[in-house]
Amino acid sequence: MTPDHASTLTAEVCALAPVIPVLVVKDAAHAAPLARALVAGGLPALEVTLRTPAALDVIREMATVEGGVVGAGTLLTPADVERAKEAGASFGVSPGATPLLLEAAEANDLPLLPGAASATEAMALLERGYRVQKFFPAEAAGGASFLKSLASPLPQIRFCPTGGIGADNAPDYLALPNVACVGGSWVATGAMVEAGDWDGITALAAAAAKLPR
């Protein structure tokens, strides 16, 4: 898969809803009901981070939920890419980007949302062909004001800012011309998932799905 094709596919994922839930799930038994709750609320693109031993099983379960588009987050190595693809991930997300990681995603036909936190990093990815990128860690790296400053010199790039974003500041990012969507964990917190509060998650997802962009 070429970077240009990958960017086309990740742009389609980002267009599904204003928010991509960033999910840390410890128990695969929670995977299907969590995915159904988020999809019911209007957030079909789901990022399962590879931060728990259950993550790959969670991706496998979520991939069976109708209407969901499941991706794997926190991809750091070529092995992560291969495992995510085998588990059924439709896209990948990384906090940064290395040549080895990009090569692995391209070789395994996994559309990747690679991370950038500076103009230089964003330009390097654009040079390779990645027009859709993750801006991480969004708040710590300069927030919406920094991202706004990149819009004029780098109009070719669309971003999915993630990191420190919640219901209070998501609108600031979504109002920017170079933001396709945002990533955040507030729509399905660990406590809500552990408690099985699927109705509460659906309600938060529905509110997030209505955010203007």
N, C-alpha and C positions, 0 to 999 in steps of 0.2 A: 504494500500500500504506500502510495506516495504521500508526503506531507500535505500536498495540496488537497488530495482526496480526503485525507484524515481531517483536515480543517473543515471541509464541506460537511462531513458527517458529524463532527462535534458541534458545528454551527446549528445543525438540525436538532441535536440534543438540547442545546442551549435555548432554542426557540420554543421548546415544548412548554415551558413555564418560566415565570420570573425567578424562581428559586429552585436550586438543586439541593435537596436535603443531604447533609453530610452525616453519615450514620456510623456509629460505633456500637456494634451489636455483639453481646457476649454469648448469647444462647441461640442456636439455630432454630429452636422451636418458636422464637419470636419473629423469624424472618418473614414468613408468608402473611401473618396478620398485620405486621407492620407495613409491609409493602401494600397490602390491600387498603389499609387506612390512609396512606399517603396518596395513592392513586385515586381513591374515592374523594379526597379533598382537592384534587386537581394538580397534584405534583407527580407526574409519571416518571421523571428522570431521577434515579436514585443512586447516590454514591456510597458504596459500602467500603469503609476504610479497612485496609489490611493491618489492623492494630490489635486484633484479638485472634486466638487460636481457632475460633469458630467462623472467621470471616469468609473463607472460601465456601464453606457449607451454607452460609447465609446467602451468598451470591447464587449458589445452585438453587436454593429454595425460592428466592425472589425471582429468578429467571423464569419460573413457571407461572408467575402471577400475571393474569391477563391485563394488558394495558400498561404494564411497567417496562421501563427501559433501564436495565441495571448496569452500573459501572463499578469499577474497582478503583478505590482511591489509595493514596500513599504508596504508589508504585515507585520503588527505589532501584530495583535491579532487573536485569533481563529475566531472571528466574521468577520474579514477581509478575512480570508481564505474561510469561508462559502459563503460570498457575492461574492467573486471572482469566485468561482466554479459555483455558481448559474448563474452568468452573462455569463458564457461560456469560462472562462479562461482555457487554456490547460496546463499552468504551472504557478508557482508563484515564486517571487523573494523577498527576505527580506534583509535589510541592516545588520541584525545580526541574532541571533537565540536564542530562549528560549525553555525550555522543552514544555511549553504549545503550542507554535506556531508549533513546530515540530510534536507534537501529533495531533494537529488539521489537519495539512496537510496530515499526514498519514491516519487519520480517514476518511478524505474527498477525498482520492485518488487524491490529487493534487500534482504532482511532484514539489518539491521545490528546489530552488537554494538558500541555506541559506548563510548568510554573515559571514565572518570571517576576522579579522584584525590582528591576531597574530598567532604564532605557537601553542600556547595553545588552542585557539579557534578552529583552524583548526584540531588539534588532537582530541579535544572533539567531533567534528562533525564526523570525520573519525571513531572514536570509536563507534559511534552510527550507522555508515554505510553509511554516506554521502561522496561519493568519488568525487563529483563535487560540487564546492562551489563558491560563489561570494567573491571576495577580495575587500572590501570596508572600508573606502574611499581610493581608490588605491594610488593616489598621496600623500595625507596627511599621509597615513600609511606607507610610505617608498618607494613607486613607484616600478618601474620595477626591480631595484637593490635588493630591499627587497624580492620581489617575487622570483627572481632568486635564492636567498639564501635558499629558502624553497625547491627547486627542488631536491636537493640531499638527505636531511633527510626525506622528505615526498614525494617520487616519486609516491605514490599511488593517490595523489590528483591532479585533474585538476581544474583550476580556470577560472572564468570570472571576470577579474578586471573591476571595474566601479568606477567613481568618479575622475573628473579632466582629463579625457582622451579625446583627440581630434585627428584630422587628423595628427597633427604633432608628437604626441608621441605614437599613437596606434601601429605603427610598432615595437617599442621597446618592447612592451608587447607581441605582436603576435609572435615575434621571440623566446620567451622563451619556453622551452620544456614542462612546466607545465601549459601553457595557452591554453585553448580551443577556446576562443573568447574573445572579449571585449564588454563592454556596453558603450554607449555614446549618447549624445543628439545632437551632431554637425550635424548629417545628417538631422535633422528636428527640427530646432530651433522654439521657440515659435513665433517669428516674422514671420518666413516663413509660419508656419501653419496658423496664423491669417490672413496673406495676401493671403492665398490660392495659394502659389507658388509651385504647385505640380510638374511642370517640373523641377524647381530648386532642389526640394527634390529628385526627381528621379535621377538627375545627380549626386548629392552628394552620394546617395545610391549606384549608379553604381560604383563610384570611391572607396567607402568603400568595396564593394563586391570583388574588385580586389586585396585588400591588401593580401600579402602573409602571410602564417602561416605554 
